[in-house]
Amino acid sequence: MSNITHQSGVTGANRVTRKLKLSGVSEGQADALVSEIRQLSGMEIVGYSPASATLTFVYDAAQCGVDTVAKVLNSFGAGFATSTWNRVKMGYFRFTDQNIKDNAAHQPHCCNKSPRL
């Protein structure tokens, strides 16, 4: 077993790291934005680099998602950058977040029983 300790409520198997560029973030609101994102359920680590305008965050994808972070950004008048690469990454992140949520909610059945309908 691993000795890694996570924030309460964050499962190591569902833990993902995301790094995306932002647009529309002023210097004065960066700290408030990061602290607001840290308050989200399932969020473990949040960091913002003003030099590259990059937001790096680690969260439990069964509890939180990229779209939840986007809502917080929109409330501050900021958002994810609209570059092609950022949009491709956002689509992939949404896909994997949904898969993790679906897998976390799945109730497996025994192989020796007939399938549930």
PEJO-V825473 format. One record per residue. N is the residue number from 1. RES is the residue in one small letter. SS is DSSP state (@ for helix, = for strand, . for the rest). Layout:
{{N RES SS} {N RES SS}}
This chain:
{{1 m .} {2 s .} {3 n .} {4 i .} {5 t .} {6 h .} {7 q .} {8 s .} {9 g .} {10 v .} {11 t .} {12 g @} {13 a @} {14 n @} {15 r =} {16 v =} {17 t =} {18 r =} {19 k =} {20 l =} {21 k =} {22 l =} {23 s =} {24 g .} {25 v .} {26 s .} {27 e @} {28 g @} {29 q @} {30 a @} {31 d @} {32 a @} {33 l @} {34 v @} {35 s @} {36 e @} {37 i @} {38 r @} {39 q .} {40 l .} {41 s .} {42 g .} {43 m =} {44 e =} {45 i =} {46 v =} {47 g =} {48 y =} {49 s =} {50 p .} {51 a .} {52 s .} {53 a .} {54 t =} {55 l =} {56 t =} {57 f =} {58 v =} {59 y =} {60 d =} {61 a .} {62 a .} {63 q .} {64 c .} {65 g .} {66 v @} {67 d @} {68 t @} {69 v @} {70 a @} {71 k @} {72 v @} {73 l @} {74 n @} {75 s @} {76 f .} {77 g .} {78 a .} {79 g =} {80 f =} {81 a .} {82 t .} {83 s .} {84 t @} {85 w @} {86 n @} {87 r @} {88 v @} {89 k @} {90 m @} {91 g @} {92 y @} {93 f @} {94 r @} {95 f @} {96 t @} {97 d @} {98 q @} {99 n @} {100 i @} {101 k @} {102 d @} {103 n @} {104 a @} {105 a @} {106 h .} {107 q .} {108 p .} {109 h .} {110 c .} {111 c .} {112 n .} {113 k .} {114 s .} {115 p .} {116 r .} {117 l .}}
